[in-house]
Amino acid sequence: RDILKARFEQRGTSGVVSLYKNLAYIYTMGSPIAAITQIQDLAFSLYRNGVYGTVIALVKAATGRTVTMQDLGLDLVGVEFTESGLASDWVRSVFTAIGLKHIDVMGKLTLAEAGFNRLVAEAKDNPTKMMVKLQTIFGAEAEGVLADLQAGRTTDNVKYLLFSEVADFQPVSLSDMPEGYQRAGNWRILYMLKTYPLKLLDV
């Protein structure tokens, strides 16, 4: 109950604290060096999907022949950068200008595309094992999701699976955040640049 209340009654930063936080993001991450470090995200796909699967997915992501960030309901970098307001818009503009957004999108879509290919292969090679996994997530809809995977269809339920592939490794939604972060309000300033390392500890 406490977790659900924190999630749906979450409070973000406001006023001067929000302005300071966003200016600090621009100062600490607003350079091409910060963008280059996003390449490390490919390591997650290499670990989960192997070298071949990652390379194939990376080519598709680079040429736009894959699902989009909008398809997966994903935003830039992580959930801590998605608050609304003028200063938050500045952060997103800077991240776009230095190339961080592009590299981040490539990493996420590579992980999702490689995950899709792996899930399709598993659904065809061992449908019984895949059905057990799907039933814990989708319940009565599991059989339909299995059929979608075997046919290589990217339905809404399959996109949910791909979102989960990314969320396993990156803090892309409020549900990935600690209860303290959700309730913190202006004290979220203490979580600055820490949500990603916290996720890595979990990984």
ABEGO torsion letter per residue (X at the ends): XAAAAAAAABBBBBEAAAAAAAAAAAAAAABAAAAAAAAAAAAAAAAAAEAAAAAAAAAAAAAGBBBBAAAAGBBBGBAAAABBEAAAAAAAAAAAAAGAAAAAAAAAAAAAAAAAAAAAAAAAABAAAAAAAAAAAAEAAAAAAAAAAAAGBBBAAAAAAAAAAAAAABBABAAABBAAAAAAEAAAAAABGAAAAAAAAAX
